[in-house]
């Protein structure tokens, strides 16, 4: 049923923009009128990107930030940008990029040993290779898109409404929501949970109604969605990093002049850096807010040893669906610096 809802939501979103394009005024000569839509928790970086693009292009690029509950469906947002008719850009979690198998590296358990190494990786020259794969694979799955700003938030911590969780065995019988990621689903299954893929737009209601017992996200997203109203137990595992990207329609971007391409690219990089720094400065405050709201934080047992052993053992089975072993090993070596 979840997959049916997701397909319907994506179809409605694309249809909405196809209709909307009939009422978009003609673009002035030498200028670009662009639309960006994202889930509410990513509106801040969308607005920052819009401001920077306008500034760096000397006003030749005008970006309208769209706001509507329909944009809570990040997979639908990606489809709309691929289509390119009514929306040329979006901001999403990288783990939503199922149309590009090579982006699966973001969900590999324990891929990122520290936030510092993650930030260095996303700012490195290797991202051009990541982008090349994204463009090629997305072109074969609905329309080419590229990333112009890659950023990090924090590790995805585990919350639930049932009990304290220290070890993977504590997850037995628990239904845990994961994003639309087979890698993340397999990881929680290895820990003993019943992992259910679910669009973010459905999560708050599913938690309130007891359809699922738990979920995992950074502190900022938990507080922003007020999940602490039902999620009273938290375990700060560091198995997976939340990272996002500003996406643009490749055909639209490629048609820009070299000068405007540079302006858009620079705006994307600076907005991404701004968001990464903002997220880290706020993370500790959000953690304190959760404690104040009655959430019990329980550290994982034995320095997370058992969690890591069970999850890393999955890597061999995940390579094929994530761009291949050679690709994942190259990504890993660039992250760790080995």
C-alpha positions as a Markdown table, in Angstrom:
| # | Residue | x | y | z |
|---|---|---|---|---|
| 1 | Unk | 0.0 | 0.0 | 0.0 |
| 2 | Unk | 2.9 | 2.4 | 0.8 |
| 3 | Unk | 4.3 | 1.9 | -2.7 |
| 4 | Unk | 0.9 | 2.5 | -4.2 |
| 5 | Unk | 0.6 | 5.8 | -2.3 |
| 6 | Unk | 4.1 | 6.8 | -3.3 |
| 7 | Unk | 3.4 | 6.2 | -7.0 |
| 8 | Unk | 0.1 | 8.1 | -6.8 |
| 9 | Unk | 1.8 | 11.0 | -5.0 |
| 10 | Unk | 4.5 | 11.2 | -7.6 |
| 11 | Unk | 2.0 | 11.1 | -10.4 |
| 12 | Unk | -0.1 | 13.9 | -8.9 |
| 13 | Unk | 3.0 | 16.0 | -8.3 |
| 14 | Unk | 4.2 | 15.7 | -11.9 |
| 15 | Unk | 0.7 | 16.3 | -13.2 |
| 16 | Unk | 0.4 | 19.4 | -11.0 |
| 17 | Unk | 3.5 | 20.9 | -12.6 |
| 18 | Unk | 2.6 | 20.0 | -16.1 |
| 19 | Unk | -0.6 | 21.9 | -15.7 |
| 20 | Unk | 1.1 | 24.8 | -13.9 |
| 21 | Unk | 3.5 | 25.4 | -16.8 |
| 22 | Unk | 0.5 | 26.6 | -18.9 |
| 23 | Unk | 0.4 | 29.7 | -16.7 |
| 24 | Unk | 4.1 | 30.5 | -16.3 |
| 25 | Unk | 4.9 | 33.8 | -18.0 |
| 26 | Unk | 7.4 | 34.0 | -20.8 |
| 27 | Unk | 11.0 | 34.3 | -19.6 |
| 28 | Unk | 12.6 | 37.7 | -20.3 |
| 29 | Unk | 15.5 | 37.7 | -22.6 |
| 30 | Unk | 18.8 | 37.0 | -20.8 |
| 31 | Unk | 17.1 | 36.1 | -17.6 |
| 32 | Unk | 16.1 | 32.8 | -16.0 |
| 33 | Unk | 12.9 | 32.3 | -13.9 |
| 34 | Unk | 13.3 | 29.1 | -11.9 |
| 35 | Unk | 11.1 | 27.2 | -9.4 |
| 36 | Unk | 12.4 | 25.1 | -6.5 |
| 37 | Unk | 10.3 | 23.0 | -4.2 |
| 38 | Unk | 11.3 | 20.9 | -1.2 |
| 39 | Unk | 10.0 | 19.4 | 2.0 |
| 40 | Unk | 9.4 | 22.0 | 4.8 |
| 41 | Unk | 12.5 | 21.0 | 6.7 |
| 42 | Unk | 14.7 | 21.9 | 3.8 |
| 43 | Unk | 13.0 | 25.2 | 2.9 |
| 44 | Unk | 15.8 | 27.2 | 4.6 |
| 45 | Unk | 18.5 | 25.9 | 2.2 |
| 46 | Unk | 16.2 | 26.4 | -0.8 |
| 47 | Unk | 15.7 | 30.0 | 0.2 |
| 48 | Unk | 19.5 | 30.5 | 0.8 |
| 49 | Unk | 20.2 | 29.0 | -2.6 |
| 50 | Unk | 17.7 | 31.3 | -4.2 |
| 51 | Unk | 19.2 | 34.4 | -2.6 |
| 52 | Unk | 22.8 | 33.5 | -3.6 |
| 53 | Unk | 21.9 | 32.6 | -7.2 |
| 54 | Unk | 20.1 | 35.9 | -7.6 |
| 55 | Unk | 23.1 | 37.8 | -6.1 |
| 56 | Unk | 25.8 | 36.0 | -8.0 |
| 57 | Unk | 24.0 | 36.2 | -11.3 |
| 58 | Unk | 23.5 | 40.0 | -11.0 |
| 59 | Unk | 19.7 | 39.4 | -10.8 |
| 60 | Unk | 19.6 | 37.4 | -14.0 |
| 61 | Unk | 18.5 | 34.2 | -12.2 |
| 62 | Unk | 15.3 | 34.6 | -10.2 |
| 63 | Unk | 14.3 | 31.5 | -8.1 |
| 64 | Unk | 10.8 | 31.1 | -6.6 |
| 65 | Unk | 10.7 | 28.9 | -3.6 |
| 66 | Unk | 7.4 | 26.9 | -3.7 |
| 67 | Unk | 5.6 | 25.9 | -0.6 |
| 68 | Unk | 2.9 | 23.2 | -0.5 |
| 69 | Unk | 2.3 | 20.0 | 1.5 |
| 70 | Unk | 2.7 | 18.1 | -1.8 |
| 71 | Unk | 6.5 | 18.8 | -1.6 |
| 72 | Unk | 6.8 | 16.6 | 1.5 |
| 73 | Unk | 7.2 | 13.7 | -1.0 |
| 74 | Unk | 10.8 | 14.0 | -1.8 |
| 75 | Unk | 10.7 | 11.2 | -4.4 |
| 76 | Unk | 7.9 | 13.0 | -6.1 |
| 77 | Unk | 10.0 | 16.2 | -6.0 |
| 78 | Unk | 12.8 | 14.4 | -7.8 |
| 79 | Unk | 10.4 | 13.1 | -10.5 |
| 80 | Unk | 9.1 | 16.7 | -11.0 |
| 81 | Unk | 12.7 | 18.0 | -11.5 |
| 82 | Unk | 13.5 | 15.2 | -13.9 |
| 83 | Unk | 10.4 | 16.2 | -15.9 |
| 84 | Unk | 11.6 | 19.8 | -15.8 |
| 85 | Unk | 8.4 | 21.3 | -17.0 |
| 86 | Unk | 7.3 | 23.3 | -13.9 |
| 87 | Unk | 10.1 | 22.8 | -11.4 |
| 88 | Unk | 13.8 | 22.9 | -12.2 |
| 89 | Unk | 15.3 | 22.3 | -8.8 |
| 90 | Unk | 14.7 | 20.7 | -5.4 |
| 91 | Unk | 16.6 | 19.8 | -2.2 |
| 92 | Unk | 16.4 | 16.2 | -1.0 |
| 93 | Unk | 18.1 | 13.6 | 1.1 |
| 94 | Unk | 20.6 | 11.7 | -1.0 |
| 95 | Unk | 19.1 | 8.4 | 0.2 |
| 96 | Unk | 16.0 | 9.3 | -1.8 |
| 97 | Unk | 17.9 | 8.9 | -5.1 |
| 98 | Unk | 16.8 | 5.4 | -5.9 |
| 99 | Unk | 16.8 | 6.3 | -9.6 |
| 100 | Unk | 20.6 | 6.3 | -9.4 |
| 101 | Unk | 21.9 | 3.1 | -7.8 |
| 102 | Unk | 25.4 | 4.5 | -7.4 |
| 103 | Unk | 24.1 | 7.0 | -4.8 |
| 104 | Unk | 23.4 | 4.0 | -2.6 |
| 105 | Unk | 26.8 | 4.6 | -1.0 |
| 106 | Unk | 25.1 | 7.1 | 1.3 |
| 107 | Unk | 23.1 | 4.4 | 3.0 |
| 108 | Unk | 25.9 | 1.9 | 3.5 |
| 109 | Unk | 26.1 | 1.2 | 7.3 |
| 110 | Unk | 29.1 | 2.8 | 8.9 |
| 111 | Unk | 30.4 | 4.3 | 5.7 |
| 112 | Unk | 31.3 | 7.6 | 7.3 |
| 113 | Unk | 33.6 | 7.3 | 10.4 |
| 114 | Unk | 33.2 | 11.0 | 11.3 |
| 115 | Unk | 31.3 | 14.2 | 10.3 |
| 116 | Unk | 34.6 | 15.8 | 9.5 |
| 117 | Unk | 35.5 | 13.1 | 6.9 |
| 118 | Unk | 32.0 | 13.3 | 5.4 |
| 119 | Unk | 32.3 | 17.1 | 5.0 |
| 120 | Unk | 35.7 | 16.7 | 3.3 |
| 121 | Unk | 34.4 | 14.1 | 1.0 |
| 122 | Unk | 31.4 | 16.1 | -0.2 |
| 123 | Unk | 33.7 | 19.1 | -0.8 |
| 124 | Unk | 36.3 | 17.1 | -2.7 |
| 125 | Unk | 36.9 | 16.9 | -6.4 |
| 126 | Unk | 35.7 | 13.3 | -6.4 |
| 127 | Unk | 32.1 | 14.6 | -6.3 |
| 128 | Unk | 32.4 | 15.3 | -10.0 |
| 129 | Unk | 32.5 | 11.5 | -10.5 |
| 130 | Unk | 29.5 | 11.1 | -8.2 |
| 131 | Unk | 27.7 | 13.7 | -10.3 |
| 132 | Unk | 28.6 | 12.0 | -13.5 |
| 133 | Unk | 27.1 | 8.7 | -12.3 |
| 134 | Unk | 24.0 | 10.5 | -11.1 |
| 135 | Unk | 23.5 | 12.2 | -14.4 |
| 136 | Unk | 23.9 | 9.1 | -16.4 |
| 137 | Unk | 21.8 | 6.8 | -14.2 |
| 138 | Unk | 19.0 | 9.3 | -13.7 |
| 139 | Unk | 18.9 | 9.9 | -17.5 |
| 140 | Unk | 18.1 | 6.2 | -17.9 |
| 141 | Unk | 15.4 | 6.4 | -15.3 |
| 142 | Unk | 13.1 | 9.3 | -16.2 |
| 143 | Unk | 15.4 | 12.3 | -16.9 |
| 144 | Unk | 18.9 | 13.6 | -16.2 |
| 145 | Unk | 19.5 | 15.5 | -13.0 |
| 146 | Unk | 22.7 | 16.7 | -11.3 |
| 147 | Unk | 23.8 | 17.9 | -7.9 |
| 148 | Unk | 25.2 | 21.4 | -7.4 |
| 149 | Unk | 25.4 | 21.5 | -3.6 |
| 150 | Unk | 26.1 | 18.5 | -1.3 |
| 151 | Unk | 25.7 | 19.0 | 2.4 |
| 152 | Unk | 25.5 | 17.1 | 5.7 |
| 153 | Unk | 23.4 | 17.3 | 8.8 |
| 154 | Unk | 24.2 | 14.7 | 11.5 |
| 155 | Unk | 24.0 | 11.0 | 12.1 |
| 156 | Unk | 20.6 | 9.4 | 12.0 |
| 157 | Unk | 19.7 | 8.4 | 15.6 |
| 158 | Unk | 17.1 | 5.8 | 16.4 |
| 159 | Unk | 13.9 | 6.6 | 18.3 |
| 160 | Unk | 11.0 | 4.5 | 19.3 |
| 161 | Unk | 7.8 | 4.5 | 21.4 |
| 162 | Unk | 8.2 | 1.1 | 23.1 |
| 163 | Unk | 11.4 | 0.7 | 25.2 |
| 164 | Unk | 15.0 | 1.5 | 25.7 |
| 165 | Unk | 17.3 | 0.0 | 23.0 |
| 166 | Unk | 20.9 | -0.8 | 23.8 |
| 167 | Unk | 21.6 | -3.8 | 21.6 |
| 168 | Unk | 20.2 | -5.1 | 18.3 |
| 169 | Unk | 18.3 | -7.8 | 20.1 |
| 170 | Unk | 16.2 | -5.0 | 21.7 |
| 171 | Unk | 14.7 | -4.4 | 18.3 |
| 172 | Unk | 13.1 | -7.8 | 18.0 |
| 173 | Unk | 9.4 | -7.4 | 17.2 |
| 174 | Unk | 9.7 | -3.6 | 16.7 |
| 175 | Unk | 8.4 | -2.1 | 13.4 |
| 176 | Unk | 10.9 | 0.6 | 12.3 |
| 177 | Unk | 10.3 | 3.1 | 9.5 |
| 178 | Unk | 13.2 | 3.5 | 7.0 |
| 179 | Unk | 13.3 | 5.8 | 3.9 |
| 180 | Unk | 12.9 | 4.4 | 0.4 |
| 181 | Unk | 16.2 | 2.6 | 0.7 |
| 182 | Unk | 16.7 | -1.2 | 0.4 |
| 183 | Unk | 20.1 | -0.8 | 2.0 |
| 184 | Unk | 18.7 | 0.7 | 5.1 |
| 185 | Unk | 15.8 | -1.8 | 5.2 |
| 186 | Unk | 18.3 | -4.7 | 5.0 |
| 187 | Unk | 20.4 | -3.1 | 7.8 |
| 188 | Unk | 17.5 | -2.9 | 10.3 |
| 189 | Unk | 16.4 | -6.4 | 9.3 |
| 190 | Unk | 19.9 | -7.7 | 10.1 |
| 191 | Unk | 19.4 | -6.1 | 13.6 |
| 192 | Unk | 16.2 | -8.0 | 14.1 |
| 193 | Unk | 13.6 | -5.2 | 13.5 |
| 194 | Unk | 10.8 | -5.4 | 11.0 |
| 195 | Unk | 11.9 | -2.6 | 8.7 |
| 196 | Unk | 9.2 | -0.8 | 6.6 |
| 197 | Unk | 10.0 | 1.6 | 3.8 |
| 198 | Unk | 7.8 | 4.7 | 4.0 |
| 199 | Unk | 7.7 | 8.1 | 2.5 |
| 200 | Unk | 8.6 | 10.9 | 5.0 |
| 201 | Unk | 5.2 | 12.5 | 4.4 |
| 202 | Unk | 3.5 | 9.5 | 6.0 |
| 203 | Unk | 5.8 | 9.1 | 9.0 |
| 204 | Unk | 4.3 | 11.5 | 11.7 |
| 205 | Unk | 0.8 | 10.0 | 11.4 |
| 206 | Unk | 2.2 | 6.4 | 11.2 |
| 207 | Unk | 4.0 | 7.0 | 14.5 |
| 208 | Unk | 1.0 | 8.6 | 16.2 |
| 209 | Unk | -1.3 | 5.8 | 15.1 |
| 210 | Unk | 1.1 | 3.0 | 16.1 |
| 211 | Unk | 1.5 | 1.7 | 12.5 |
| 212 | Unk | 5.2 | 1.8 | 13.1 |
| 213 | Unk | 7.0 | 2.0 | 16.5 |
| 214 | Unk | 10.3 | 3.7 | 15.5 |
| 215 | Unk | 12.3 | 5.7 | 13.0 |
| 216 | Unk | 15.8 | 7.1 | 12.6 |
| 217 | Unk | 16.8 | 10.7 | 11.7 |
| 218 | Unk | 19.0 | 13.5 | 12.9 |
| 219 | Unk | 18.0 | 15.5 | 16.0 |
| 220 | Unk | 16.9 | 18.5 | 14.0 |
| 221 | Unk | 14.4 | 16.5 | 11.9 |
| 222 | Unk | 13.0 | 14.7 | 15.0 |
| 223 | Unk | 12.3 | 18.0 | 16.8 |
| 224 | Unk | 11.2 | 19.8 | 13.6 |
| 225 | Unk | 8.5 | 17.2 | 13.1 |
| 226 | Unk | 7.7 | 17.0 | 16.8 |
| 227 | Unk | 8.3 | 13.3 | 16.8 |
| 228 | Unk | 9.1 | 13.4 | 20.5 |
| 229 | Unk | 5.4 | 13.6 | 21.2 |
| 230 | Unk | 5.3 | 9.8 | 20.7 |
| 231 | Unk | 9.0 | 8.8 | 20.5 |
| 232 | Unk | 10.2 | 8.7 | 24.1 |
| 233 | Unk | 13.2 | 6.5 | 23.7 |
| 234 | Unk | 16.4 | 7.4 | 21.7 |
| 235 | Unk | 19.6 | 5.5 | 20.9 |
| 236 | Unk | 22.4 | 7.6 | 19.3 |
| 237 | Unk | 23.8 | 5.0 | 16.9 |
| 238 | Unk | 26.1 | 6.4 | 14.3 |
| 239 | Unk | 25.5 | 3.9 | 11.6 |
| 240 | Unk | 24.3 | 6.3 | 8.9 |
| 241 | Unk | 24.8 | 9.9 | 8.1 |
| 242 | Unk | 22.0 | 12.2 | 6.9 |
| 243 | Unk | 23.3 | 14.1 | 3.8 |
| 244 | Unk | 21.4 | 16.1 | 1.2 |
| 245 | Unk | 21.8 | 17.6 | -2.2 |
| 246 | Unk | 20.5 | 20.5 | -4.2 |
| 247 | Unk | 19.4 | 19.0 | -7.5 |
| 248 | Unk | 18.7 | 20.7 | -10.8 |
| 249 | Unk | 17.4 | 19.5 | -14.1 |
| 250 | Unk | 20.4 | 18.7 | -16.3 |
| 251 | Unk | 18.8 | 19.9 | -19.5 |
| 252 | Unk | 18.0 | 23.3 | -18.0 |
| 253 | Unk | 21.4 | 23.6 | -16.5 |
| 254 | Unk | 23.3 | 22.6 | -19.7 |
| 255 | Unk | 21.4 | 25.3 | -21.7 |
| 256 | Unk | 22.7 | 28.1 | -19.4 |
| 257 | Unk | 25.6 | 30.3 | -20.5 |
| 258 | Unk | 28.9 | 29.4 | -19.0 |
| 259 | Unk | 28.6 | 32.6 | -16.8 |
| 260 | Unk | 25.3 | 31.6 | -15.4 |
| 261 | Unk | 26.4 | 28.0 | -14.9 |
| 262 | Unk | 29.2 | 29.3 | -12.8 |
| 263 | Unk | 26.8 | 31.5 | -10.8 |
| 264 | Unk | 24.4 | 28.6 | -10.1 |
| 265 | Unk | 27.2 | 26.2 | -9.2 |
| 266 | Unk | 28.8 | 28.7 | -6.8 |
| 267 | Unk | 25.5 | 29.5 | -5.2 |
| 268 | Unk | 24.8 | 25.7 | -4.7 |
| 269 | Unk | 28.2 | 25.1 | -3.1 |
| 270 | Unk | 27.9 | 28.1 | -0.8 |
| 271 | Unk | 24.3 | 27.3 | 0.2 |
| 272 | Unk | 25.4 | 23.7 | 1.0 |
| 273 | Unk | 28.2 | 24.9 | 3.2 |
| 274 | Unk | 25.9 | 27.3 | 5.0 |
| 275 | Unk | 23.4 | 24.5 | 5.6 |
| 276 | Unk | 26.1 | 22.0 | 6.9 |
| 277 | Unk | 27.4 | 24.6 | 9.4 |
| 278 | Unk | 23.9 | 25.6 | 10.5 |
| 279 | Unk | 22.9 | 22.0 | 11.1 |
| 280 | Unk | 25.9 | 21.2 | 13.2 |
| 281 | Unk | 25.6 | 24.4 | 15.3 |
| 282 | Unk | 21.9 | 23.5 | 16.0 |
| 283 | Unk | 22.3 | 19.7 | 16.6 |
| 284 | Unk | 23.3 | 20.0 | 20.3 |
| 285 | Unk | 20.5 | 22.4 | 21.0 |
| 286 | Unk | 17.9 | 20.0 | 19.5 |
| 287 | Unk | 19.3 | 17.1 | 21.6 |
| 288 | Unk | 18.9 | 19.2 | 24.7 |
| 289 | Unk | 15.3 | 20.0 | 23.6 |
| 290 | Unk | 14.5 | 16.3 | 23.3 |
| 291 | Unk | 15.8 | 15.6 | 26.8 |
| 292 | Unk | 13.7 | 18.6 | 28.2 |
| 293 | Unk | 10.7 | 17.1 | 26.4 |
| 294 | Unk | 11.1 | 13.8 | 28.3 |
| 295 | Unk | 13.0 | 11.7 | 25.8 |
| 296 | Unk | 15.2 | 9.1 | 27.4 |
| 297 | Unk | 18.6 | 8.8 | 25.7 |
| 298 | Unk | 20.3 | 5.4 | 26.0 |
| 299 | Unk | 23.8 | 4.9 | 24.7 |
| 300 | Unk | 24.4 | 1.8 | 22.5 |
| 301 | Unk | 26.1 | -1.1 | 24.3 |
| 302 | Unk | 29.8 | -1.8 | 24.0 |
| 303 | Unk | 30.6 | 1.2 | 21.9 |
| 304 | Unk | 28.2 | -0.1 | 19.2 |
| 305 | Unk | 30.4 | -3.1 | 18.4 |
| 306 | Unk | 27.6 | -5.6 | 17.8 |
| 307 | Unk | 25.6 | -3.1 | 15.8 |
| 308 | Unk | 28.6 | -2.5 | 13.5 |
| 309 | Unk | 29.5 | -6.2 | 13.1 |
| 310 | Unk | 26.1 | -7.2 | 12.0 |
| 311 | Unk | 25.7 | -4.2 | 9.6 |
| 312 | Unk | 29.1 | -4.3 | 8.0 |
| 313 | Unk | 28.6 | -8.0 | 7.3 |
| 314 | Unk | 25.9 | -6.9 | 4.8 |
| 315 | Unk | 28.3 | -5.0 | 2.6 |
| 316 | Unk | 29.0 | -8.0 | 0.3 |
| 317 | Unk | 25.3 | -8.4 | -0.4 |
| 318 | Unk | 24.8 | -4.7 | -1.1 |
| 319 | Unk | 27.4 | -3.9 | -3.7 |
| 320 | Unk | 25.5 | -5.1 | -6.7 |
| 321 | Unk | 22.5 | -2.9 | -6.1 |
| 322 | Unk | 24.7 | 0.2 | -5.3 |
| 323 | Unk | 26.9 | 0.6 | -8.3 |
| 324 | Unk | 29.2 | -2.4 | -7.8 |
| 325 | Unk | 32.0 | -3.4 | -5.4 |
| 326 | Unk | 34.7 | -1.4 | -7.2 |
| 327 | Unk | 32.6 | 1.8 | -7.0 |
| 328 | Unk | 31.8 | 1.4 | -3.3 |
| 329 | Unk | 35.4 | 0.7 | -2.5 |
| 330 | Unk | 36.5 | 3.8 | -4.4 |
| 331 | Unk | 34.0 | 5.9 | -2.5 |
| 332 | Unk | 35.0 | 4.4 | 0.8 |
| 333 | Unk | 38.7 | 5.1 | 0.1 |
| 334 | Unk | 38.0 | 8.7 | -0.7 |
| 335 | Unk | 36.0 | 9.1 | 2.5 |
| 336 | Unk | 38.6 | 7.6 | 4.8 |
| 337 | Unk | 41.6 | 8.9 | 2.9 |
| 338 | Unk | 43.1 | 5.4 | 2.6 |
